[in-house]
């Protein structure tokens, strides 16, 4: 387990509410358990990780996000991974064309509205920054067999 994953888990456990966790899991109908941490708190954990575990390159950032996502044992760890994607410090990397492959993987793997809807906004940022390359991607996603990619193709356009 990397320092990033360990730091994220420790920070989430520090603000966890074990009484809230079963209600969150039931509401989301999730097989993955919860710590009992709200989305605003998970975003705060992500902000803390940006300060304590900064990434030096876009490649390290993508690898760190993917590692945190893949190692997640609780749903909020995935919320923190999304928080790292959306953090203003990494905006220039989040809007690189190479980020689309990571976002696609997370959308297909996440396959539930709470994760996909947040990731769709990341796709929207990428579409805004790179309409020349992303328009075709979004059109393909709109026709994809995966309903979560189709959902992301719609949601990413909100606010345009």
Residue, then its C-alpha position, 0 to 999 in steps of 0.5 A: x500500500x502506498x503512502x497516498x492510500x495510507x494517508x487517505x485511509x487514515x484521514x478518512x478514519x479520523x472523520x468517520x462516523x460508524x453510525x452513519x456508514x450503514x445508512x450511506x451504504x443502504x442508500x447507495x445500494x453499494x456492496x462496498x462499505x462506507x466509513x460514514x464520511x460525507x462528500x464535503x469531508x471526503x473533498x477536504x481529505x483530498x485537499x489535505x492530500x494535495x498539500x501532504x502528498x503532492x504529485x510532481x508530474x501528470x503521470x504520477x498524478x494519474x497513477x496516484x488517482x488510479x492506485x487510490x481508486x483501485x485499492x479502495x476498500x470503502x466508497x469514500x476512498x473513491x470520492x477522495x480519488x475524484x477529489x484529486x482529479x477535480x482539485x485546482x492544483x491538478x486542473x492543467x493535468x486533468x484537462x490533458x487529452x491523455x486523461x480521458x482514458x483514466x476517466x473512461x476506466x473510472x466511469x465504467x468501473x464505478x458504474x453507479x450514479x454517485x461516482x459517474x456523475x462526479x466523474x462526468x463533470x471532470x469529463x465536462x472540464x476536459x471537453x471545455x478545454x479540448x473540444x477538438x479532440x473530445x467532441x468525437x469521444x463524447x459522441x462515441x460515448x453517447x452511443x456506447x453499449x455501457x449506460x454509464x458512458x452514455x450517462x457521462x456523455x449527457x451530464x458532461x455537457x451541463x452548463x455549456 
